[in-house]
């Protein structure tokens, strides 16, 4: 059993795509869910249903004051924070290119959101999790960090940092019974993936699919089981792990 009923989860990047799916499914599982994003989460809140309650919060994960306010809103509404799904990231809006041609300002934005943003959200929830006796942090990494995504050095580097952060935090926070794990998916059929690949979307998806043992491109629903597993008690002795959800592309 997942034993998620009545617990509280924060999902960042919940305005669309994977974040919206995570928020929906966690609420269906009985959790109170804080759907957080820099964009408007109105459409996400309209499709969420279940025994839990939902709260929409505007957040800029690159800003520590904003992530701190997000945690305070969650505590004010629900009294505790049991799960953090660190999903917010720059992806669809990034411009790929050769390593030496990546715009320096875009590199900095990618690191600010995809790395510092994960850290900001973690440190925003750690005090509450420590005080209540534990919790689960799930960082969304990427196959790009382990396989190596050409023409996206900034994205691949940032997601590799997320995996390193996950391992270090797991060792540090284990004494507080705060578990920290990562999920590394392949490219998922979302709006962000279509934006990232642009005119090369169909070709890119075909190439990714052919490199998998399971020859179908991932959909958002394919990640839900792993998210629920890491959020709940079924994984209560699992920490510091990166779980590949990539159709069998990279084997750890």
N, C-alpha and C positions, 0 to 999 in steps of 0.2 A: 504494500500500500504506500501511496505517496504522502499521506498525512499532511496535506496542505491546507485543509479547511480551516478558515479563521486566521491564517497567517497573512503576512503582508509582504508584497514584492514591489520593488521599483524596477521599471523597465525603461531604459533610456533609448532614444531613437525610436519612439513608439508611434510616430505620426504616420508611418507607412511601412510597407515591406515586412521584413523579418520581425521588427519590433512590434508592429501591430499584431502579427500572428502570435508572438509570445504573450503579449498582454491579454489577448482574447483567450488563449488556452489556459493560462494561469488562473484567470477569473473563472473559467468553466470548471477548473479543478477545485474551486472553493476559496481561492485567495482574494484578499483585498489587494487591488492593483493600482499603483501610481503610474500612470502613463505619462512619461516625461519626454519632452522634445523642445528644440529651439523653434520648430514649426508648430502650427496649430494642430492639436490632437483631437479636435472636434469630431472628425470623421471616424477616428479610432474609437472614441467613447460611444459613438452611435451604434457600433456593431458589437460592442462588448456586452456579454450577458453571462449570468451564472449566479450562484448563491453568494458570491462575494460582492464587495462594493468597489467602485472605480472613482479615481480622482485624477483629473488632468492637471499637469503642472508644466509651465514653461521653464526651460532650463538651457543654459549655455554651459556645456560640460567643460569648456576650456577656462571657465571663470570659477574659481573656488568659492567665491561668495554666492554665486548662483547655485552651485551644487550643495553648498551648506544649507541654503534656503529650501532646496528641494527636500533634503532630509528632514528639516524641521517641519515642513508641510506634511510629510508622511507621518511623522511622529504625532503631530497635532491631530491628524485625522484618525489614525488607527492605533497609536500608542506604542508601536514597535516596528522594527524593520527586520524581517527574517531572511529576505532574499534580495539580492541586487543582480539584475541582468544588465551587464555593461555592454550594450549593443550600439550606442551612438558612435558614428564614425563618418569621416569624409570618404566617399567612395564614388558614387555616381557623378559627382561634380568635378572629380579629379581629371586632369589631362595627362594621358600617358605620353611617353616619349623616351628617347634614348637617355641614358643616365646623365650624360653631360649637358643635356638640353632641358632638363626639368627646371622649371622656374623656381628660383630660390624662395620667393614669397609663398608659393604653393607648398613647397617642402615644409616650411615653417608652420603653415596652417595645418598641414597633415599631422605633424608631430604634436601640435598644440591640442588638437581634437582627439586623434587616435591613440596617443600615448598619455599626454598630460591629462586629457579628459577622463581616461580610465582611472588614473591615480586620484584625480580630484573626487570622483564618485566613490571610490573605495574609502578614502579618508573621511568622506562625509558620513558614511554609514558605520564605520568601524566602532566609534564610541558607543553607539546604541547597541550594536550586536554584542560588543564586549560586556556591556552592562547587563544585558538580558541573558547572557550565558552562551551565546553562539549565534551562528547564522551561516548562510551560504552565498558566496560571491561567484557569479558565473561570468567570465570575460569572453566576449566573442572575438576570437582571433581569425585566422584564415589559413587555408591551404597554401596561400601565397607565401607565407612565412617559412614553410618547410620545403615546398616544391620549388619555389623561386619563380615569381611571375615577371617575365621580361617586360620591359617598357613601363614598369610601374614600381621603380625602386623605392620611392617614398612610401607607397602603400605596403609593400612587402617588408620593408625595414620597420615600419610602425607596428605591424602585426607580429613580427618577431619579438619586438620589445614587449608586447602584451604577454606573450608566452613567458618571457623571462621574468616579468613582473609577477605573473601568476605563481611561478615556482618560488620566488623569493618571499612573497606574501604568505604563501601556504606554510612555509617553514616558520615565519615570524608569528603568524596568528594561530597556529595550531594549539598553543597553550591556552588560548581563549575559546577554543572550539569553534573558531570561524574557519570554515572550509573555503578554499579558493581553487577553482578549476577553470579550464578554458575549453571552448569548443572551436574546432577549426574546420569550417565547411569549405567545400569547393564552391565555385560560382553558382549562385542560386538564381532561379528565374524570378527576378524582382525588377521593379522599375530602376533601381540603382544599377543593377548589372547591365540593363539595356542602355542606360545613359553612359556608363563607363566604356562599353565596347562600341557604342555608336553604330556606324555602318558595318562594322565587322562582327556584329552580335551573332548572327547565324553561323558564320564561319568559326568564331571563337567557341560557341557552345558545342558545335560538332567536334572540334578538336578536343575539348575537355571531355566530352562524352566518350570518345574513342579511347582515351587514356584511362578510363575507369574499368574496373572489373564488372561493375553493374552498369550497363550501358543505357542510362537514362539521366538526363540532367536533373539536378536537385530542384525540388520545390520547397517552399517555406514549411509545409507540413512535415517534411522529412526530418526537420530539426527538432520538432516539438517533443518527441519522446526523450531525447537526450537532455533537453532543458528541464523537463519535468523530473527526470531521474536525478539530476544534479541539484535541483531545488529541494527535493524531498528527502525523507529519512532512508529511502532505499540506498542512498549513497552516503550515509552518515559516517563511513570510515574511508571515504575517498577524498583526497585532497592533493593539490599540486599536479594534477593530471591535465593533459591536453587530449581531448577525444576528437579523433578525426571523423567527420561526417562528410565523406567525399566520394562515396560510391566505390571505394577501394582503389584510390589513386596512390596514396602514400601510406606505407606501413611503418608504424613506429616499433 
